Every structure is written in C-alpha cells, then in structure tokens.
Amino acid sequence: MVMKIAVLPGDGIGPEIVAQAARVLEALRSDGLKIELEYAHIGGAGYDAAGDPFPAATEKLALAADAVLLGAVGGYQYDTLARPLRPEQGLLRIRKGLGLFANLRPAMVYPELVNASSLKPELVSGLDIMILRELTGDIYFGQPRGIRTLDNGERQGFDTMHYSESEIRRVAHVGFQIALKRAGLNGKGKMCSVDKANVLDTSMFWREIVTEVSREYPQVELSHMYVDNAAMQLVRAPKQFDVILTGNIFGDILSDEASMLTGSIGMLPSASLDANNKGLYEPCHGSAPDIAGKNIANPLATILSVAMMMRYTFLREDIAQRIETAVRKTLQQGLRTGDIAEAGMQKIGTAAMGDAVVAAL
C-alpha cells in the first residue's frame, strides 16, 4: 500500500516543524515503507501564493491524499484581512471540506518531562488522557453570525451555537470506541462528556443524545461534567479522566489547558478524522510567528502527529510505537528544546531535535 500524504507546512514555525516530521517520514520510506509526499500551501501561505487561505490546488491535493500533515496557520501580517481571507479560515475550510468531525488530542506526560509541567509532579506523573473534540459544528460554524445594528442604533456582535442529533451521535460513537480501545480487552472504559447543560439548550440536547448512545456501550462508564468544573478538575486532579468528549468550543479551550499539564503545548499532537479514518494531523500549538525562523521551535508535537497518522489512518500501530519510542529515547538522552528545557539538560534547536529523533528511529 502506498501512503499518499499531503504536506501543508503553513505559516510561522509551520515550515520548520513540518520539515522535521517529513524527515521522519523519509527515514521510514528509506526503510522500505511506501510513502508519497506532495506539498501545497494553506493559511497565510495560501493567501500569498493564490489569494486564498485554502487554494483550489490545495483542496484538490487534500481530497486525493490518504492523510494530511499540517504545520500551523496565522501571522500578524494577515490580521487586517477580511475574515474570509484570514489564514484561520483555511484551517476551518479544510476541516469542513474533508468532513473531519472528530478531533483527537492526547495529553500524556512523559516521565522525563514531569518537572516541566506547571503542576506538581504527583498530580501529573503517569497522566494519559484523550480529549475528543467535535470539530465541524457548534458556535464556530453556526449561522447566522455577524455584526449588526439594532433598532436603537447600538451595534451588536452575534454567533449561533447549535448541534444536530447526527453530529452528536457520530462523535459520541467515536468517543465510546476510543474508550473501549484504551481499556483493552479486559478493562472497563471510562468517558466523561463535558457540556454546559445547566445553562445551554444545546448542551442539554448534547447530554441527552450522548446518554442514549451510551446504552450501546455497557462496557464504558459514562459521566457528565459541566465545562467550568472540568476546567477546574483538569488542574486539580487530572488523572481522574481517561477520555473527555466535548463540543467544538469547549474542546478548543480544554485541550489547550490540558497541554500545560504535559509541560509544553509543543508536545501535543492531534488527529482530525472523518468517518473512514482519513485524517488531518497537526500539532496543537499555533504558528508562533514571534519565534519563526529562529530554529528554536519544538518539532516533537508534529513528529508525534505522524505517529498518530500511522495509528489511526494507516493502521500501523507498529510504526506509531516506533516513532513514539524514538521520541522517548531522545528525551531520555536529556535533549530539550527551549520550551521544555530544565537544569542539567542539553538545550538544542528544531533541526537538532529532528536529527536526534531520526537517529533514534
């Protein structure tokens, strides 16, 4: 099987970190894995090249590929563009265009990075949770939206939050299946659905449908939690969670919060999947334009995103574990980029971290 991968470096530090992840793929290809990489523009780079944050050529390539590897989008120079032309619209459009409704964001603390977390070691040691964020619905895509002038002359901004039953059901099934997979053959899965059902009708409906779907998964223990409490519990006792299922806007916020449990957002990969496990894989962090081109960005989240690609789209658990083991060996050697550096460790740059991971493969 040939693995056809569309590579979209994007903006800011995107090209630097994607370059290191591509080196991992090329190393695997040299070992005999059949991999085809084809590059295209997205985000600000897409606007610069074609006047569109998601150019038609990029869309065509992404649709034809088996998986997409993406760096990051955004930059200060694009802040004055009209909304449809801003880099972030390219990201929203590729997610919607490919039907990528399930966003998987693992938060795992490597033993070597326990002290890099902003929380006490005893709170995060052994942490391994999965946040599943619904990605194509909710207030980010709801219509109507905009800015209007009321009858009294006052201007008002407005957005619309809504979820259809089918949207909730399909992501709930993914969540329960992940919980079962993580539990293994003999364990009992655990999933916490996060909402704001005490205030929002959308969340009340979300809770109702998730509860209905849970009846098909008696092996999984389902709990519910309000999003404000979930945010507090993530920093109070994060190891109480296993799989967290939530909507688009809450998942956006909680997954970034969870990133700091691991020591750095530079360590968090992600996968966005469609109904057939075709996926877009990207680090959870942004384009960080302030450090772009300085060879100091952490490429490990992007490299770990490649591991997720092998696991979820290509069903090659062996290769996924090989990549993750290489990252672990690199950390065991005491090599650190600036975001995870600590006393007694060797501080290195983006390219050198890529060198180390490739060598550890």
Secondary structure as GFF3:
##gff-version 3
##sequence-region A 1 361
A	DSSP	beta_strand	3	10	.	.	.	ID=ss1
A	DSSP	alpha_helix	14	30	.	.	.	ID=ss2
A	DSSP	beta_strand	35	39	.	.	.	ID=ss3
A	DSSP	alpha_helix	44	50	.	.	.	ID=ss4
A	DSSP	alpha_helix	56	64	.	.	.	ID=ss5
A	DSSP	beta_strand	67	72	.	.	.	ID=ss6
A	DSSP	three_ten_helix	76	78	.	.	.	ID=ss7
A	DSSP	three_ten_helix	83	85	.	.	.	ID=ss8
A	DSSP	alpha_helix	87	97	.	.	.	ID=ss9
A	DSSP	beta_strand	102	108	.	.	.	ID=ss10
A	DSSP	three_ten_helix	111	116	.	.	.	ID=ss11
A	DSSP	alpha_helix	121	124	.	.	.	ID=ss12
A	DSSP	beta_strand	128	134	.	.	.	ID=ss13
A	DSSP	three_ten_helix	138	140	.	.	.	ID=ss14
A	DSSP	beta_strand	146	149	.	.	.	ID=ss15
A	DSSP	beta_strand	155	158	.	.	.	ID=ss16
A	DSSP	alpha_helix	165	183	.	.	.	ID=ss17
A	DSSP	beta_strand	189	195	.	.	.	ID=ss18
A	DSSP	alpha_helix	201	214	.	.	.	ID=ss19
A	DSSP	beta_strand	220	226	.	.	.	ID=ss20
A	DSSP	alpha_helix	227	236	.	.	.	ID=ss21
A	DSSP	three_ten_helix	238	240	.	.	.	ID=ss22
A	DSSP	beta_strand	243	246	.	.	.	ID=ss23
A	DSSP	alpha_helix	248	259	.	.	.	ID=ss24
A	DSSP	three_ten_helix	260	262	.	.	.	ID=ss25
A	DSSP	three_ten_helix	265	267	.	.	.	ID=ss26
A	DSSP	beta_strand	269	273	.	.	.	ID=ss27
A	DSSP	beta_strand	279	283	.	.	.	ID=ss28
A	DSSP	three_ten_helix	289	291	.	.	.	ID=ss29
A	DSSP	alpha_helix	300	312	.	.	.	ID=ss30
A	DSSP	alpha_helix	317	332	.	.	.	ID=ss31
A	DSSP	beta_strand	335	336	.	.	.	ID=ss32
A	DSSP	three_ten_helix	338	340	.	.	.	ID=ss33
A	DSSP	beta_strand	346	347	.	.	.	ID=ss34
A	DSSP	alpha_helix	350	360	.	.	.	ID=ss35
###
